[in-house]
Amino acid sequence: QVQLVESGGGLVQAGGSLRLSCAASGRTFNSYVMGWFRQAPGKEREFVAAISRYGISTYYADSVKGRFTILRDNAKNTVYLQMNSLKPEDTAVYYCAAATLSSAAQLMPSSADYWGQGTQVTVSS
């Protein structure tokens, strides 16, 4: 069992930055591919970024590539999402996810094993 707790969301102006954190319980953090998803009102949950178990490989949605960076610190059982050059269309609830996958490239909502409770990110224009 893994518990995920997100933090770092908030209100920011367009062009600004935020850093989300997701702290995981348990002693097997490096067994999991980690990722971030987001869900805007009236829309389906969508993939944002994923990182392999030891941080070697990362994957991004086209909409955030070049602006967002996913990082993990296995010693702290924490995964981060650094979000720069934020746009109003980035407004959503952001969720952290953990999955037992052989590749981070396979991460999608249906393949996640554990979810955090979500943290709201609001970008004003």
MARBA-3410 file (N, C-alpha, C, O; in Angstrom, 1 decimal):
125
0.8,-1.2,0.0,0.0,0.0,0.0,0.9,1.2,0.0,1.8,1.3,0.8 ~ 0.6,2.2,-0.8,1.3,3.5,-0.9,0.3,4.6,-0.8,-0.7,4.6,-1.4 ~ 0.7,5.5,0.1,-0.1,6.7,0.2,0.6,7.9,-0.4,1.8,8.1,-0.1 ~ -0.1,8.7,-1.2,0.6,9.9,-1.9,-0.1,11.1,-1.4,-1.3,11.2,-1.3 ~ 0.7,12.1,-1.0,0.2,13.4,-0.6,0.8,14.5,-1.4,2.1,14.7,-1.3
0.0,15.2,-2.1,0.5,16.3,-2.9,0.5,17.7,-2.2,-0.3,17.8,-1.2 ~ 1.3,18.6,-2.6,1.4,19.9,-2.0,2.0,20.9,-3.0,2.6,20.4,-4.0 ~ 1.8,22.2,-2.8,2.4,23.1,-3.6,1.5,23.9,-4.6,2.0,24.8,-5.3 ~ 0.3,23.5,-4.7,-0.6,24.1,-5.6,-1.0,25.5,-5.1,-0.6,25.9,-4.0 ~ -1.6,26.3,-6.0,-2.0,27.6,-5.6,-2.4,28.5,-6.8,-2.7,28.0,-7.9
-2.5,29.8,-6.5,-2.9,30.7,-7.6,-1.7,31.5,-8.0,-0.9,32.0,-7.2 ~ -1.5,31.6,-9.3,-0.3,32.2,-9.9,-0.8,32.9,-11.2,-1.7,32.5,-11.9 ~ -0.1,34.0,-11.5,-0.4,34.7,-12.7,0.3,34.0,-13.9,1.3,33.3,-13.8 ~ -0.3,34.2,-15.1,0.3,33.7,-16.3,1.7,34.1,-16.4,2.1,35.2,-16.2 ~ 2.6,33.1,-16.8,4.0,33.4,-16.9,4.8,33.0,-15.7,6.0,33.0,-15.7
4.1,32.8,-14.6,4.7,32.4,-13.3,5.1,31.0,-13.2,4.9,30.2,-14.2 ~ 5.5,30.6,-12.0,6.0,29.2,-11.8,5.4,28.7,-10.5,5.1,29.5,-9.6 ~ 5.3,27.4,-10.4,4.9,26.7,-9.2,5.7,25.4,-9.2,6.1,24.8,-10.3 ~ 5.9,24.9,-8.0,6.5,23.5,-7.9,5.6,22.7,-7.0,5.4,23.0,-5.8 ~ 5.2,21.6,-7.6,4.4,20.6,-6.9,5.2,19.6,-6.3,6.3,19.2,-6.9
4.9,19.1,-5.1,5.6,18.0,-4.5,4.6,16.9,-4.2,3.4,17.1,-4.0 ~ 5.0,15.6,-4.2,4.2,14.5,-3.9,5.1,13.6,-3.0,6.0,13.0,-3.5 ~ 4.7,13.5,-1.7,5.4,12.6,-0.8,4.7,11.3,-0.7,3.5,11.2,-0.5 ~ 5.5,10.2,-0.8,5.0,8.9,-0.7,5.3,8.2,0.6,6.4,8.3,1.1 ~ 4.4,7.4,1.1,4.7,6.6,2.3,5.3,5.3,1.8,5.3,4.9,0.6
5.8,4.5,2.8,6.4,3.2,2.4,7.9,3.2,2.1,8.5,4.3,2.0 ~ 8.4,2.0,2.0,9.9,1.9,1.8,10.2,1.3,0.4,11.4,1.0,0.2 ~ 9.2,1.3,-0.5,9.5,0.7,-1.8,9.2,1.8,-2.9,8.8,1.4,-4.0 ~ 9.5,3.0,-2.6,9.2,4.1,-3.5,9.9,3.9,-4.9,9.3,4.1,-5.9 ~ 11.1,3.4,-4.8,11.8,3.2,-6.1,11.3,2.0,-6.9,11.9,1.6,-7.9
10.3,1.3,-6.4,9.7,0.2,-7.1,8.6,0.7,-8.1,8.1,0.0,-9.0 ~ 8.3,2.0,-8.0,7.2,2.6,-8.8,7.6,3.6,-9.8,8.5,4.5,-9.5 ~ 7.0,3.5,-11.0,7.0,4.6,-11.9,6.1,5.7,-11.3,5.0,5.3,-10.7 ~ 6.5,6.9,-11.4,5.7,8.0,-10.8,5.3,9.0,-11.9,6.0,9.1,-12.9 ~ 4.2,9.6,-11.7,3.7,10.5,-12.7,2.8,11.6,-12.2,2.3,11.5,-11.0
2.5,12.5,-13.0,1.5,13.6,-12.7,0.4,13.6,-13.8,0.7,13.5,-15.0 ~ -0.8,13.8,-13.4,-1.9,14.0,-14.2,-2.7,15.2,-13.8,-2.4,15.8,-12.7 ~ -3.6,15.7,-14.6,-4.4,16.9,-14.3,-5.8,16.7,-14.8,-6.0,16.0,-15.8 ~ -6.7,17.4,-14.1,-8.1,17.3,-14.6,-8.7,18.7,-14.4,-8.8,19.2,-13.3 ~ -9.2,19.3,-15.5,-9.9,20.5,-15.5,-11.4,20.3,-15.4,-11.8,19.2,-15.8
-12.1,21.3,-14.9,-13.6,21.1,-14.8,-14.2,20.7,-16.1,-14.0,21.3,-17.2 ~ -15.0,19.6,-16.1,-15.7,19.2,-17.3,-14.9,18.4,-18.3,-15.3,18.0,-19.4 ~ -13.6,18.1,-17.9,-12.7,17.4,-18.8,-12.2,16.1,-18.2,-12.3,15.9,-16.9 ~ -11.7,15.2,-19.0,-11.2,13.9,-18.5,-9.8,14.2,-17.9,-9.1,15.2,-18.2 ~ -9.4,13.3,-17.0,-8.1,13.3,-16.4,-7.1,13.1,-17.6,-7.2,12.1,-18.3
-6.0,13.9,-17.6,-5.0,13.7,-18.7,-3.6,13.6,-18.2,-3.3,14.1,-17.1 ~ -2.8,12.9,-18.9,-1.4,12.7,-18.6,-0.6,14.0,-18.7,-0.9,14.8,-19.6 ~ 0.3,14.3,-17.7,1.1,15.4,-17.8,2.6,15.0,-17.9,3.3,15.5,-18.9 ~ 3.1,14.2,-17.0,4.5,13.8,-17.1,4.7,12.5,-16.3,3.9,12.1,-15.4 ~ 5.7,11.7,-16.6,6.1,10.5,-16.0,7.6,10.4,-15.8,8.3,11.0,-16.6
8.0,9.6,-14.8,9.5,9.5,-14.6,9.7,8.0,-14.2,8.9,7.4,-13.5 ~ 10.8,7.4,-14.7,11.1,6.0,-14.4,11.5,5.9,-13.0,11.7,6.8,-12.3 ~ 11.7,4.6,-12.6,11.9,4.3,-11.2,13.1,5.0,-10.6,13.1,5.4,-9.4 ~ 14.2,5.1,-11.4,15.4,5.7,-10.9,15.7,7.1,-11.5,16.8,7.6,-11.5 ~ 14.7,7.6,-12.2,14.8,9.0,-12.7,15.5,9.1,-14.0,15.9,10.2,-14.5
15.8,8.0,-14.7,16.6,8.0,-15.9,15.8,8.5,-17.1,16.4,9.2,-17.9 ~ 14.6,8.1,-17.1,13.7,8.5,-18.3,12.6,9.3,-17.8,12.0,9.1,-16.8 ~ 12.2,10.3,-18.6,11.1,11.2,-18.4,10.3,11.3,-19.6,10.8,11.2,-20.8 ~ 9.0,11.5,-19.5,8.0,11.7,-20.6,7.1,12.8,-20.3,6.7,13.0,-19.1 ~ 6.7,13.5,-21.3,5.8,14.7,-21.1,4.7,14.7,-22.1,4.9,14.3,-23.3
3.6,15.3,-21.7,2.6,15.6,-22.7,3.1,16.8,-23.6,3.8,17.6,-23.1 ~ 2.7,16.8,-24.8,3.1,17.8,-25.8,2.8,19.2,-25.2,3.5,20.2,-25.5 ~ 1.7,19.3,-24.6,1.2,20.6,-24.1,2.1,21.3,-23.0,2.0,22.5,-22.8 ~ 2.9,20.4,-22.4,3.8,21.0,-21.3,5.2,20.8,-21.6,6.1,21.3,-20.8 ~ 5.6,20.2,-22.7,7.0,19.9,-23.0,7.7,21.3,-23.1,7.3,22.2,-23.8
8.9,21.3,-22.5,9.7,22.5,-22.5,9.3,23.5,-21.4,10.1,24.5,-21.2 ~ 8.2,23.3,-20.7,7.8,24.2,-19.6,7.8,23.5,-18.3,8.1,24.1,-17.3 ~ 7.5,22.2,-18.3,7.4,21.5,-17.0,8.5,20.5,-16.9,9.0,20.0,-18.0 ~ 9.0,20.2,-15.7,10.0,19.2,-15.5,9.6,18.3,-14.3,9.2,18.8,-13.2 ~ 9.7,17.0,-14.5,9.4,16.1,-13.5,10.7,15.6,-12.9,11.7,15.2,-13.7
10.8,15.5,-11.6,12.0,15.0,-10.9,11.6,14.1,-9.8,10.5,14.2,-9.3 ~ 12.5,13.3,-9.3,12.2,12.4,-8.1,13.5,12.3,-7.3,14.6,12.3,-7.8 ~ 13.2,12.2,-6.0,14.3,12.0,-5.0,13.9,10.8,-4.2,13.1,10.8,-3.3 ~ 14.5,9.7,-4.6,14.2,8.4,-4.0,14.6,8.3,-2.5,14.0,7.6,-1.7 ~ 15.6,9.1,-2.1,16.0,9.1,-0.7,14.9,9.8,0.2,14.8,9.6,1.4
14.1,10.7,-0.5,13.1,11.4,0.3,11.7,10.9,-0.1,10.7,11.5,0.4 ~ 11.6,9.9,-0.9,10.3,9.3,-1.3,9.4,10.4,-1.9,8.2,10.5,-1.6 ~ 10.0,11.3,-2.7,9.2,12.4,-3.2,9.4,12.6,-4.7,10.5,12.4,-5.2 ~ 8.3,13.0,-5.4,8.4,13.3,-6.8,7.9,14.8,-6.9,7.0,15.2,-6.2 ~ 8.5,15.5,-7.8,8.2,16.9,-8.0,7.8,17.2,-9.4,8.1,16.5,-10.4
7.0,18.3,-9.6,6.7,18.8,-10.9,7.0,20.3,-10.9,6.2,21.1,-10.2 ~ 8.1,20.7,-11.5,8.4,22.1,-11.6,7.7,22.6,-12.9,7.9,22.2,-14.0 ~ 6.8,23.7,-12.6,6.0,24.2,-13.7,6.4,25.6,-14.0,6.2,26.5,-13.1 ~ 6.9,25.9,-15.1,7.3,27.3,-15.5,6.5,27.8,-16.7,5.8,27.0,-17.3 ~ 6.5,29.1,-16.9,5.8,29.7,-18.0,4.3,29.2,-18.0,3.8,28.8,-19.0
3.7,29.3,-16.9,2.3,28.8,-16.7,1.3,29.6,-17.6,1.5,30.8,-17.7 ~ 0.3,28.9,-18.1,-0.7,29.5,-18.9,-2.1,29.2,-18.2,-2.2,28.3,-17.4 ~ -3.1,30.1,-18.6,-4.4,29.8,-18.0,-4.9,28.4,-18.3,-5.7,27.9,-17.5 ~ -4.6,27.9,-19.4,-5.0,26.5,-19.8,-4.4,25.4,-18.9,-4.8,24.3,-19.0 ~ -3.4,25.8,-18.1,-2.8,24.8,-17.2,-3.7,24.7,-15.9,-3.4,23.8,-15.1
-4.7,25.5,-15.8,-5.5,25.5,-14.6,-6.2,24.1,-14.5,-6.9,23.7,-15.4 ~ -6.1,23.4,-13.3,-6.6,22.1,-13.1,-6.3,21.6,-11.7,-5.5,22.3,-11.0 ~ -6.9,20.5,-11.4,-6.5,19.8,-10.2,-5.4,18.8,-10.6,-5.6,18.1,-11.6 ~ -4.2,18.9,-10.0,-3.1,18.0,-10.4,-3.0,16.9,-9.4,-3.1,17.0,-8.2 ~ -2.9,15.7,-10.0,-2.8,14.5,-9.2,-1.5,13.7,-9.4,-0.9,13.6,-10.5
-0.9,13.2,-8.3,0.3,12.4,-8.4,-0.2,10.9,-8.5,-1.2,10.6,-7.9 ~ 0.6,10.1,-9.2,0.2,8.7,-9.3,1.4,7.8,-9.2,2.5,8.3,-9.6 ~ 1.2,6.6,-8.8,2.3,5.6,-8.7,1.8,4.4,-9.4,0.7,4.0,-9.3 ~ 2.7,3.7,-10.1,2.3,2.6,-10.9,3.5,1.5,-11.0,4.7,1.9,-11.0 ~ 3.1,0.3,-10.9,4.1,-0.8,-11.1,4.1,-1.2,-12.6,3.4,-2.1,-13.0
5.0,-0.5,-13.3,5.1,-0.7,-14.7,6.6,-0.9,-15.1,7.5,-0.5,-14.3 ~ 6.8,-1.6,-16.2,8.2,-1.8,-16.6,8.7,-0.6,-17.3,10.0,-0.4,-17.4 ~ 7.9,0.3,-17.8,8.4,1.5,-18.4,7.4,2.7,-18.1,6.2,2.6,-18.0 ~ 8.1,3.9,-17.8,7.3,5.1,-17.5,6.5,5.5,-18.7,5.5,6.2,-18.6 ~ 6.9,5.1,-19.9,6.2,5.4,-21.1,4.8,4.8,-21.2,3.9,5.3,-22.0
4.5,3.8,-20.3,3.2,3.1,-20.3,2.2,3.8,-19.4,1.1,3.4,-19.3 ~ 2.7,4.8,-18.6,1.8,5.4,-17.6,0.6,6.1,-18.2,0.8,7.0,-19.1 ~ -0.6,5.8,-17.8,-1.8,6.4,-18.2,-2.8,6.2,-17.0,-2.5,5.5,-16.1 ~ -3.9,7.0,-17.1,-4.8,6.9,-15.9,-5.2,5.4,-15.5,-5.3,5.1,-14.4 ~ -5.4,4.6,-16.5,-5.9,3.2,-16.3,-4.8,2.3,-15.7,-5.1,1.3,-15.1
-3.5,2.7,-15.9,-2.4,1.9,-15.4,-1.9,2.3,-14.0,-1.0,1.7,-13.5 ~ -2.4,3.4,-13.5,-1.9,3.9,-12.2,-2.5,3.0,-11.1,-3.7,2.6,-11.1 ~ -1.7,2.6,-10.1,-2.1,1.8,-9.0,-2.5,2.7,-7.8,-3.4,2.3,-7.0 ~ -1.9,3.8,-7.6,-2.2,4.6,-6.4,-2.3,6.1,-6.9,-1.6,6.5,-7.8 ~ -3.2,6.8,-6.2,-3.4,8.3,-6.5,-3.3,9.1,-5.3,-3.7,8.6,-4.2
-2.9,10.3,-5.4,-3.0,11.3,-4.4,-4.3,11.9,-4.4,-5.2,11.6,-5.2 ~ -4.6,12.9,-3.4,-5.9,13.5,-3.3,-6.0,14.7,-4.2,-7.1,15.2,-4.4 ~ -4.9,15.2,-4.8,-5.0,16.3,-5.8,-4.7,17.6,-5.1,-4.9,17.8,-3.9 ~ -4.1,18.5,-5.9,-3.9,19.9,-5.5,-4.3,20.8,-6.6,-3.9,20.6,-7.8 ~ -5.0,21.9,-6.2,-5.5,22.8,-7.2,-4.4,23.8,-7.7,-3.7,24.4,-6.9
-4.3,23.9,-9.0,-3.4,25.0,-9.6,-4.3,25.9,-10.4,-5.1,25.4,-11.3 ~ -4.3,27.2,-10.2,-5.1,28.1,-10.9,-4.2,29.2,-11.5,-3.4,29.8,-10.7 ~ -4.2,29.4,-12.8,-3.4,30.4,-13.5,-4.3,31.5,-14.0,-5.2,31.2,-14.8 ~ -4.1,32.7,-13.5,-4.9,33.8,-13.9,-4.2,34.5,-15.1,-3.0,34.6,-15.2 ~ -5.1,35.0,-16.0,-4.6,35.7,-17.2,-4.3,37.2,-16.9,-3.9,37.9,-17.8
END
